[in-house]
């Protein structure tokens, strides 16, 4: 006999709304994976004088199996689950803008340009006639986000909106975007390839389907590594004989 102390590689397959696999993500660092099948006790108490309060019959009824996971790996596919969203690709090509109209807001407020990832060189600002340049010290640019404003106390800080024209180059952007808050729950399949450290023997877990949702906010400014807590119900899938399977192998 031996105890159970697991180390394991977990893989998650996010399912579509119709239950179709989208491919396994992993191995994932999971710091908690708890499965529970709670029960409810139904009793028939005695109301007789001599046995009042005693149990005449009792039945324990199983309740839906629940799952609770904590994940501290945060690739886009997993972070999208925590944000109840979907992942799409970002693909902004490079290009340039020439003498486009732009309004610099009063009070040194930022104006968002149509593009981000602006090139450091080649940006020029002109008065509304499109020919009279506005000197660089009169405005500030956030090149990453693509924002511009008048410099506080500068030549264009007039207390009113400033109509201008702008020319700039922008570089390509590639990556992923999470369209967050678009789902009410996430359907997933879970596999674990594990080892019982107490005896060195392999263990495997399969959860054919779970419907989960985050139970805690995603703290993007956490002082520690961001973790995702997911919880929900394990479904008994048609054709399966149990909500989940845990194998302890002997070799």
Wavefront OBJ file of the C-alpha trace (Angstrom):
o trace
v 0.000 0.000 0.000
v 1.090 3.573 -0.603
v -0.232 7.096 -0.434
v -1.128 9.314 -3.362
v 1.009 12.335 -4.214
v 0.688 13.337 -7.834
v 2.852 15.155 -10.328
v 1.173 15.490 -13.664
v 1.021 17.102 -17.079
v -2.468 18.397 -17.808
v -3.877 18.952 -21.280
v -7.084 20.876 -22.031
v -9.186 20.655 -25.170
v -11.625 23.546 -25.465
v -14.801 22.339 -27.142
v -16.975 24.321 -29.526
v -20.628 25.045 -28.796
v -21.476 21.794 -30.607
v -18.891 19.768 -28.682
v -16.239 19.569 -31.408
v -12.583 19.396 -30.374
v -10.369 22.404 -31.113
v -7.129 20.616 -30.151
v -5.289 19.994 -26.919
v -3.300 22.737 -25.181
v -0.525 21.631 -22.879
v 1.192 20.421 -20.886
v -0.170 23.025 -18.458
v 1.028 23.833 -14.955
v -2.053 23.157 -12.817
v -1.644 23.939 -9.126
v -5.030 22.523 -8.127
v -7.325 19.988 -9.766
v -10.115 18.939 -7.417
v -13.028 16.706 -8.385
v -15.932 16.043 -6.055
v -19.169 14.085 -6.278
v -21.276 15.500 -3.442
v -24.350 13.780 -2.098
v -27.630 14.752 -0.508
v -29.203 12.766 2.289
v -32.981 12.288 2.195
v -34.435 11.095 5.486
v -37.835 9.993 6.762
v -37.979 11.083 10.393
v -40.269 9.612 12.988
v -43.063 11.718 14.431
v -44.222 9.027 16.853
v -44.220 9.771 20.569
v -41.802 7.040 21.490
v -39.319 7.513 18.621
v -39.731 11.177 17.730
v -36.784 12.497 15.744
v -35.287 9.115 14.909
v -34.631 8.155 11.283
v -37.001 5.571 9.882
v -35.499 5.539 6.385
v -32.532 7.269 4.797
v -31.295 7.435 1.241
v -28.153 9.175 0.005
v -28.570 10.645 -3.465
v -25.591 11.599 -5.618
v -25.329 15.156 -6.914
v -23.533 16.391 -10.037
v -19.761 15.981 -10.011
v -17.954 19.288 -9.690
v -14.465 20.368 -10.719
v -12.191 23.135 -9.483
v -8.930 24.033 -11.234
v -6.225 26.608 -10.607
v -3.854 27.277 -13.521
v -0.855 29.591 -13.520
v 0.222 29.034 -17.131
v -1.381 31.802 -19.166
v -1.147 31.255 -22.929
v -3.862 33.023 -24.905
v -6.115 29.953 -25.083
v -6.196 29.583 -21.298
v -6.441 33.284 -20.551
v -9.445 33.404 -22.873
v -11.155 30.843 -20.651
v -10.509 32.994 -17.597
v -11.940 36.000 -19.442
v -14.871 34.009 -20.886
v -13.881 34.942 -24.393
v -12.563 33.765 -27.729
v -9.140 34.110 -29.321
v -8.623 35.721 -32.708
v -5.476 36.625 -34.605
v -4.133 40.175 -34.847
v -2.717 40.930 -38.265
v -2.094 44.612 -38.954
v -0.004 45.161 -42.046
v 2.492 48.001 -42.296
v 1.588 51.179 -44.156
v 1.508 54.930 -44.074
v -0.933 57.800 -43.666
v -0.453 61.098 -45.447
v -1.990 64.408 -44.360
v -4.953 62.863 -42.562
v -7.217 65.132 -40.548
v -6.691 64.948 -36.798
v -8.058 66.974 -33.907
v -5.852 67.551 -30.882
v -8.213 67.842 -27.943
v -8.251 70.761 -25.563
v -6.746 70.282 -22.133
v -3.904 68.093 -23.449
v -6.176 65.087 -23.786
v -5.006 62.276 -26.032
v -6.454 61.582 -29.473
v -6.380 57.952 -30.666
v -5.146 57.486 -34.223
v -6.473 54.663 -36.430
v -3.229 52.682 -36.108
v -0.775 51.645 -33.419
v 2.881 50.645 -33.515
v 3.848 53.918 -35.183
v 7.331 54.343 -36.601
v 9.589 56.614 -34.557
v 10.711 58.470 -37.661
v 8.624 60.079 -40.368
v 5.814 61.407 -38.193
v 4.952 64.999 -39.016
v 2.157 67.283 -37.842
v 0.891 70.255 -39.818
v -1.590 73.014 -39.287
v -4.976 72.577 -40.967
v -3.620 74.003 -44.249
v -1.472 70.871 -44.614
v 1.701 72.830 -45.340
v 2.680 74.743 -42.221
v 4.578 72.331 -39.935
v 3.933 72.175 -36.213
v 7.221 71.862 -34.343
v 7.780 68.573 -32.510
v 8.030 70.147 -29.018
v 4.405 71.267 -29.374
v 2.981 67.734 -29.334
v 3.564 64.356 -27.713
v 3.096 60.909 -29.260
v 2.502 57.473 -27.757
v 3.949 55.419 -30.600
v 2.892 51.991 -29.266
v -0.802 52.824 -28.868
v -0.967 55.405 -31.648
v -2.034 58.448 -29.620
v -1.171 62.136 -29.875
v -1.807 65.230 -27.773
v -0.621 68.809 -27.331
v 2.310 69.270 -24.996
v 1.176 70.829 -21.698
v 2.291 74.435 -21.756
v 3.464 74.113 -25.364
v 2.792 76.322 -28.367
v -0.422 74.459 -29.290
v -1.807 74.342 -25.742
v -4.414 77.017 -26.477
v -7.240 75.748 -24.299
v -9.241 74.803 -27.402
v -9.267 71.906 -29.851
v -6.580 72.161 -32.526
v -7.392 71.069 -36.083
v -4.349 69.625 -37.809
v -3.129 67.156 -40.402
v -0.796 64.272 -39.695
v 1.557 62.070 -41.681
v 3.066 58.898 -40.246
v 4.256 55.366 -40.977
v 3.078 52.368 -38.990
v 4.650 48.935 -38.649
v 3.029 45.524 -38.816
v 1.496 43.951 -35.705
v 0.982 40.209 -35.284
v -0.327 38.358 -32.259
v -3.528 37.254 -30.568
v -6.508 39.133 -29.208
v -8.963 37.886 -26.615
v -12.519 39.044 -27.219
v -13.428 38.870 -23.553
v -16.799 38.639 -21.838
v -18.560 37.032 -24.796
v -19.290 33.629 -23.219
v -21.258 32.487 -20.202
v -19.299 29.259 -19.766
v -16.546 27.212 -21.399
v -16.816 23.553 -22.402
v -13.632 21.516 -22.157
v -12.144 18.044 -22.117
v -9.255 17.309 -19.734
v -6.484 14.738 -19.786
v -3.716 14.219 -17.234
v -0.565 12.151 -17.606
v 0.656 11.740 -14.043
v 3.011 9.912 -11.732
v 2.312 8.899 -8.155
v 5.447 10.135 -6.424
v 4.773 7.799 -3.512
v 5.437 4.685 -5.594
v 6.604 5.889 -9.009
v 3.683 4.331 -10.859
v 1.784 6.110 -13.643
v -1.693 7.601 -13.196
v -4.011 8.973 -15.815
v -7.113 11.184 -15.622
v -9.744 11.749 -18.294
v -12.661 14.161 -17.960
v -14.720 13.782 -21.161
v -16.522 17.100 -20.667
v -16.769 19.854 -18.079
v -18.665 23.134 -18.255
v -16.654 25.713 -16.354
v -16.458 29.418 -15.631
v -13.992 31.593 -13.714
v -14.696 32.090 -10.026
v -12.257 34.961 -9.472
v -11.302 38.128 -11.303
v -8.233 38.184 -13.520
v -5.966 40.656 -11.732
v -3.792 41.971 -14.547
v -1.751 44.041 -12.096
v -1.200 41.302 -9.536
v 2.147 41.483 -7.757
v 2.474 37.715 -8.150
v 2.053 35.474 -11.171
v -1.485 35.661 -12.502
v -3.462 32.484 -11.896
v -6.817 31.399 -13.215
v -9.431 29.661 -11.064
v -12.055 27.717 -12.994
v -14.958 25.787 -11.530
v -18.063 24.060 -12.808
v -19.833 20.769 -13.393
v -18.597 17.565 -14.974
v -21.048 16.187 -17.516
v -21.913 12.526 -18.043
v -21.426 12.391 -21.791
v -23.586 10.127 -23.928
v -21.795 6.853 -24.456
v -19.600 7.216 -21.362
v -20.052 5.048 -18.274
v -18.857 7.650 -15.724
v -18.403 11.423 -15.480
v -14.621 10.965 -15.296
v -11.980 8.251 -15.118
v -8.875 7.949 -12.950
v -6.471 5.112 -13.781
v -3.745 3.854 -11.448
v -1.464 1.656 -13.489
v 0.729 -1.091 -12.095
v 3.379 -0.990 -14.795
l 1 2 3 4 5 6 7 8 9 10 11 12 13 14 15 16 17 18 19 20 21 22 23 24 25 26 27 28 29 30 31 32 33 34 35 36 37 38 39 40 41 42 43 44 45 46 47 48 49 50 51 52 53 54 55 56 57 58 59 60 61 62 63 64 65 66 67 68 69 70 71 72 73 74 75 76 77 78 79 80 81 82 83 84 85 86 87 88 89 90 91 92 93 94 95 96 97 98 99 100 101 102 103 104 105 106 107 108 109 110 111 112 113 114 115 116 117 118 119 120 121 122 123 124 125 126 127 128 129 130 131 132 133 134 135 136 137 138 139 140 141 142 143 144 145 146 147 148 149 150 151 152 153 154 155 156 157 158 159 160 161 162 163 164 165 166 167 168 169 170 171 172 173 174 175 176 177 178 179 180 181 182 183 184 185 186 187 188 189 190 191 192 193 194 195 196 197 198 199 200 201 202 203 204 205 206 207 208 209 210 211 212 213 214 215 216 217 218 219 220 221 222 223 224 225 226 227 228 229 230 231 232 233 234 235 236 237 238 239 240 241 242 243 244 245 246 247 248 249 250 251
